[in-house]
């Protein structure tokens, strides 16, 4: 009988010791999980790209004309304002929805093109994926003087293009715009010169009504007689207008 009592006493003591170890193990696990959660609450910095050195300059040249106090959209004028939007910013620039421009980048050269270059898109993406660090405030870009209204262009004579058009005389083209277009239209417009060289005029991708504005070329284009204006694909829903520096005598 005494042996049985001692045996149970030993078992109870071992069980109590095991229970305490389990409690300590569970407590340790909880502490580790809380530490991991705290670590994941902050972005891990894995990129040398910073807001102050690279990203602020991109934003100041391409974004803050609209994204500023008193502008058309919420402000992205400094790091504290931009940081909470970092993931959305990355998605918007990768899809080329921001900055809004309307024409595909690199197809034609336009003077007021606010679209990002591929290098700028990659910098923003690397910055966000790498933890969006702020950097050194001494290196931050300078906010430009911003006009309250976008500078406009005076009225220009137009040459309406219906389908494929061959020029009867030489013209100087200052820009291009959609005379008629349906939302969601994707179309390219080129000028095929008589010598076979091709001048890209504009590429509209899934056109949206907010992009209904003239697209003025960085340098006016000289197109000789015999140049053929072509649309790909030929879309009945799209009629472009060439904006000329002077009215042509005749065109077909």
Residue pairs with C-beta under 8 A, 6 or more apart in sequence:
43 131
43 132
44 131
45 130
45 131
45 133
46 129
46 130
46 131
47 126
47 127
47 129
47 130
47 131
47 133
48 130
49 55
49 123
49 126
49 127
49 130
49 133
50 127
50 133
50 134
50 135
50 136
50 139
51 79
51 82
51 83
51 127
51 132
51 133
51 134
51 135
51 140
52 79
52 134
52 135
52 136
52 137
52 138
52 139
52 140
52 141
53 135
53 136
53 139
53 140
54 123
54 127
55 82
55 123
55 124
55 127
56 78
56 79
56 140
56 141
57 141
58 116
58 120
58 123
58 124
59 67
59 76
59 77
59 82
59 141
60 141
60 142
60 143
60 144
61 144
62 99
62 114
62 116
62 120
63 76
63 98
63 99
64 71
64 75
64 76
64 77
64 143
64 144
64 146
65 71
65 114
65 146
65 150
66 72
66 73
66 99
67 73
67 74
67 75
67 76
67 77
68 75
68 76
68 77
68 146
69 75
69 77
74 81
74 85
75 81
76 82
76 85
76 89
77 143
79 134
82 89
83 132
83 134
86 127
86 128
86 132
87 128
89 98
89 124
89 128
90 124
90 125
90 128
90 129
92 98
93 116
93 120
93 121
93 124
93 125
94 121
94 125
96 104
96 105
96 115
96 116
96 121
99 114
99 115
99 116
100 114
100 210
100 211
101 113
101 114
101 115
101 211
102 204
102 207
102 208
102 210
102 211
102 213
102 215
103 110
103 113
103 115
103 202
103 203
103 204
103 211
103 215
104 203
104 204
104 205
105 113
105 115
105 116
105 117
105 118
107 188
107 200
107 202
107 203
108 176
108 200
108 201
108 202
108 203
108 215
108 217
109 217
109 218
109 219
110 175
110 215
110 216
110 217
110 218
111 216
111 217
111 218
112 150
112 216
113 218
116 124
127 133
153 174
153 175
153 214
153 216
153 243
156 174
156 175
156 243
156 244
156 245
157 243
157 244
157 246
157 247
157 248
158 179
158 241
158 242
158 243
158 244
159 165
159 171
159 241
159 242
159 244
159 248
159 251
160 179
160 239
160 240
160 241
161 189
161 229
161 231
161 239
161 240
161 241
161 242
162 239
163 231
163 234
164 228
164 229
164 230
164 231
164 234
165 228
165 229
165 251
165 252
166 226
166 227
166 228
166 229
166 252
167 223
167 224
167 225
167 226
167 227
167 228
167 229
167 251
168 225
168 250
168 251
168 252
169 225
169 248
169 249
169 250
169 251
170 222
170 223
170 224
170 225
171 223
171 242
171 244
171 248
171 251
172 220
172 221
172 222
172 223
172 244
172 245
172 246
173 191
173 201
173 217
173 220
173 221
173 223
173 242
173 243
173 244
173 245
174 216
174 217
174 220
174 243
174 244
174 245
175 214
175 215
175 216
175 217
175 242
175 243
176 189
176 201
176 202
176 214
176 215
176 217
176 240
176 241
176 242
176 243
177 212
177 213
177 214
177 215
177 240
177 241
177 243
178 204
178 207
178 212
178 238
178 239
178 240
178 241
179 239
179 240
179 241
180 237
180 238
180 239
181 204
181 207
181 237
181 238
181 239
182 207
182 237
182 238
183 207
183 208
183 209
184 206
184 207
185 204
185 206
185 207
185 235
185 237
185 238
186 204
186 205
186 206
186 207
187 203
187 204
187 207
187 231
187 232
187 233
187 235
187 238
188 200
188 202
188 203
188 204
188 231
188 232
189 200
189 201
189 202
189 203
189 229
189 230
189 231
189 240
190 198
190 199
190 200
190 201
190 229
190 230
190 232
191 198
191 199
191 201
191 221
191 223
191 227
191 228
191 229
191 230
192 198
192 199
192 227
192 228
192 229
192 230
193 199
193 223
193 224
193 226
193 227
194 224
194 225
194 226
194 227
199 221
199 223
201 221
201 229
201 240
201 242
202 215
202 240
204 211
204 238
214 243
216 243
220 245
229 240
229 242
231 238
231 240
